[in-house]
Amino acid sequence: MKVLITGAAGLVGSHLSRRLAREHEVLALKHGALDITDRTAVQRCMGDFRPEIIFNCAVLQVDESEQDPAKAQAVNVDGPRLLADAASAIDAEIAHFSTQYAFEGEPIGRAPYTVEDEPRPVNVYGRTKVAGEDAVREACARSYIIRTSWVFGSGKASFLCNAHNDLRAGKKVRAIDDIWSSTTYVEDLIDRVQLSVAKGRYGTYHVVNAGVCSYYEFALEAGRLLGLERAEIDALIEITHERDMKRVAARPRYTPLHCTLSEQLGFAPMRDWRDVLAAYVKAGLE
Ligand SMILES: NC(=O)c1ccc[n+]([C@@H]2O[C@H](COP(=O)([O-])OP(=O)(O)OC[C@H]3O[C@@H](n4cnc5c(N)ncnc54)[C@H](OP(=O)(O)O)[C@@H]3O)[C@@H](O)[C@H]2O)c1
């Protein structure tokens, strides 16, 4: 297949580009090569390359969206609409990534969110991501909306990506213990997305590893998997609370996801987050 990937330097975009290039003709465009908010550039690129499917991995992140709502609207809503329009015009498919931040995250301990649950975002990022989903669905009937959550894998400077490396190096880690979500290993995300696209069943997917944890529980498990003593782990992990982080954007507190569409399609359950973290930590030790 001819595959166009936008936002190709990001966590999801970079891993997806590497993986799909093994089997497909991939044009992986970083932000500098294609700004998805530039209508002329999008149309030129689609006309020249004529992809059969577009994977849109471009996004304006959570705090940046809160700081600049107009830019969030452009990158998270208008850009995806341009891509979906352009896909529709050449009868291509589009797979657009979205987020658990579609949901409000209350009450703590509630059942995992399914596609039946009404989105009720609590910040600009969430609101624009939900609007971006709608824009893609409206513009292109051949669309996959892939909501995922707390993605980790190699190559990004984030808590989830690096907690195990920091603990192994004896560095202190600050871990929030009062927000919880599903976590997602980027390679498992890509496996499931490939499966969904191969099935050709358009719709909204929730693609996450099984189970739910806080950042603190994630770090604790990483320490345990590294073989550290509990006392060592406790000395390295500094527990903190969401309110003490003084972040620009509010975060929903409890947003595990569950995928009813994957169940209907007979896909196997995704691996448990602890098993996945074990594999990730082990890969880092090799
Ligand atoms: N990572 C997670 O934990 C997570 C969780 C839930 C959902 N998701 C979803 O997964 C998708 C990918 O996220 P990610 O974690 O891979 O994000 P990321 O690492 O922040 O990468 C996003 C990429 O988009 C690029 N970008 C920003 N504005 C652009 C524009 N106007 N045109 C083209 N590219 C642009 C960025 O380039 P610059 O940096 O150069 O601007 C960056 O390389 C997003 O839809 C996100 O909502 C991710």
The ligand as an SDF file (V2000), in Angstrom:
LIG
                    3D

 48 52  0  0  0  0  0  0  0  0999 V2000
    1.5840    9.9850   23.6570 N   0  0  0  0  0  0  0  0  0  0  0  0
    0.4860    9.7280   24.3610 C   0  0  0  0  0  0  0  0  0  0  0  0
    0.5570    9.4190   25.5560 O   0  0  0  0  0  0  0  0  0  0  0  0
   -0.8730    9.8010   23.7070 C   0  0  0  0  0  0  0  0  0  0  0  0
   -1.9890    9.5140   24.4930 C   0  0  0  0  0  0  0  0  0  0  0  0
   -3.2490    9.5860   23.9200 C   0  0  0  0  0  0  0  0  0  0  0  0
   -3.3910    9.9110   22.5870 C   0  0  0  0  0  0  0  0  0  0  0  0
   -2.2990   10.1850   21.8460 N   0  0  0  0  0  0  0  0  0  0  0  0
   -2.5070   10.5930   20.4440 C   0  0  0  0  0  0  0  0  0  0  0  0
   -1.5570    9.9670   19.5940 O   0  0  0  0  0  0  0  0  0  0  0  0
   -1.2360   10.8370   18.5200 C   0  0  0  0  0  0  0  0  0  0  0  0
    0.2780   10.9940   18.4180 C   0  0  0  0  0  0  0  0  0  0  0  0
    0.7610   11.5060   19.6450 O   0  0  0  0  0  0  0  0  0  0  0  0
    2.3180   11.4850   20.0100 P   0  0  0  0  0  0  0  0  0  0  0  0
    2.4330   11.1400   21.4250 O   0  0  0  0  0  0  0  0  0  0  0  0
    3.0650   10.6990   19.0020 O   0  0  0  0  0  0  0  0  0  0  0  0
    2.6390   13.0390   19.8610 O   0  0  0  0  0  0  0  0  0  0  0  0
    4.0750   13.7490   19.7870 P   0  0  0  0  0  0  0  0  0  0  0  0
    5.1570   12.8200   20.2020 O   0  0  0  0  0  0  0  0  0  0  0  0
    3.8990   15.0490   20.5070 O   0  0  0  0  0  0  0  0  0  0  0  0
    4.2310   14.0270   18.2330 O   0  0  0  0  0  0  0  0  0  0  0  0
    3.3730   14.8890   17.5670 C   0  0  0  0  0  0  0  0  0  0  0  0
    4.0640   15.3740   16.3210 C   0  0  0  0  0  0  0  0  0  0  0  0
    3.1520   16.2480   15.6330 O   0  0  0  0  0  0  0  0  0  0  0  0
    3.9450   17.2780   15.0460 C   0  0  0  0  0  0  0  0  0  0  0  0
    3.1170   18.4260   14.7110 N   0  0  0  0  0  0  0  0  0  0  0  0
    2.6380   19.4070   15.5190 C   0  0  0  0  0  0  0  0  0  0  0  0
    1.9540   20.3030   14.7940 N   0  0  0  0  0  0  0  0  0  0  0  0
    1.9910   19.8830   13.5070 C   0  0  0  0  0  0  0  0  0  0  0  0
    1.4730   20.3950   12.2970 C   0  0  0  0  0  0  0  0  0  0  0  0
    0.7680   21.5360   12.2490 N   0  0  0  0  0  0  0  0  0  0  0  0
    1.6950   19.7130   11.1540 N   0  0  0  0  0  0  0  0  0  0  0  0
    2.4260   18.5810   11.1660 C   0  0  0  0  0  0  0  0  0  0  0  0
    2.9490   18.0430   12.2840 N   0  0  0  0  0  0  0  0  0  0  0  0
    2.7330   18.7000   13.4450 C   0  0  0  0  0  0  0  0  0  0  0  0
    4.9700   17.5780   16.1030 C   0  0  0  0  0  0  0  0  0  0  0  0
    6.0650   18.2460   15.5200 O   0  0  0  0  0  0  0  0  0  0  0  0
    6.7650   19.4730   16.3130 P   0  0  0  0  0  0  0  0  0  0  0  0
    7.1260   18.9460   17.6500 O   0  0  0  0  0  0  0  0  0  0  0  0
    7.9080   19.8130   15.4170 O   0  0  0  0  0  0  0  0  0  0  0  0
    5.7190   20.5460   16.3700 O   0  0  0  0  0  0  0  0  0  0  0  0
    5.3380   16.1910   16.5940 C   0  0  0  0  0  0  0  0  0  0  0  0
    6.4130   15.6250   15.8780 O   0  0  0  0  0  0  0  0  0  0  0  0
   -1.9830   12.1460   18.7890 C   0  0  0  0  0  0  0  0  0  0  0  0
   -3.1750   12.1730   18.0550 O   0  0  0  0  0  0  0  0  0  0  0  0
   -2.3120   12.0810   20.2610 C   0  0  0  0  0  0  0  0  0  0  0  0
   -3.4960   12.8000   20.5770 O   0  0  0  0  0  0  0  0  0  0  0  0
   -1.0300   10.1390   22.3590 C   0  0  0  0  0  0  0  0  0  0  0  0
  1  2  1  0
  2  3  2  0
  2  4  1  0
  4  5  1  0
  4 48  2  0
  5  6  2  0
  6  7  1  0
  7  8  2  0
  8  9  1  0
  8 48  1  0
  9 10  1  0
  9 46  1  0
 10 11  1  0
 11 12  1  0
 11 44  1  0
 12 13  1  0
 13 14  1  0
 14 15  2  0
 14 16  1  0
 14 17  1  0
 17 18  1  0
 18 19  2  0
 18 20  1  0
 18 21  1  0
 21 22  1  0
 22 23  1  0
 23 24  1  0
 23 42  1  0
 24 25  1  0
 25 26  1  0
 25 36  1  0
 26 27  1  0
 26 35  1  0
 27 28  2  0
 28 29  1  0
 29 30  1  0
 29 35  2  0
 30 31  1  0
 30 32  2  0
 32 33  1  0
 33 34  2  0
 34 35  1  0
 36 37  1  0
 36 42  1  0
 37 38  1  0
 38 39  2  0
 38 40  1  0
 38 41  1  0
 42 43  1  0
 44 45  1  0
 44 46  1  0
 46 47  1  0
M  CHG  2   8   1  16  -1
M  END
$$$$
